[in-house]
Amino acid sequence: MGRTPAPPRILPMVPPYDPEIDAALRRASPPWRKDVPPLAIFRIWAKHPTLGGALSQVAGFLLANGAVEPRDRELLLLRVCALAGAEYEWGVHACGYAPRAGLSREVIQATASAPTEDPRWSARERLLLRLADEFEAAVDVSDALWACLRHEWTEPQILELMLIAGFYRFVAFSVRATRVPLEPWAPRFPSGPPPER
């Protein structure tokens, strides 16, 4: 949002990589960005290969094998990242995963700027945004929202939605705390105030 990024607290690894690290980074790289170096976040997590591998497995499951529709996943995680101020992760998903899940540029931008009650959101989309809002505010889900979620998603899908919110809140925390440098090709937050809850 027009700010100058702080210098990284943990520098991403640079090549040449150990062959095992190189293979792990290639596996973790998004399939739509093979023309750029591995993501900075993965090059930081590679400094702890066991942890980095475990985190990549969780992310890989959510992004490729989950029970939640990709559009729902991306809308939720973009909002979680926007509310947490995680421009790095928001930008990576805004560039690749979200468009491939069917989110328009306008909707992607709105995840970081439009209030939950904005008329552009459908009733179903508002539920996902409310889930992000309540998670951010209280690390809980109200009974009223829970009842609404049960009408739209199965119990396994609700469990997965909670994991998406929690995992990407952790990712948001990690990229902000380590000051991961922004990817030069990824979009930035739109200018203006952050989304209202």
Secondary structure by P-SEA (a helix, b strand, c coil): ccccccccccccccccccaaaaaaaaaacccccccccccaaaaaaccaaaaaaaaaaaaaaaaccccccaaaaaaaaaaaaaaacaaaaaaaaaccccccccccaaaaaaaaccccccccccaaaaaaaaaaaaaaccccccaaaaaaaaacccaaaaaaaaaaaaaaaaaaaaaaaaccccccccccccccccccc
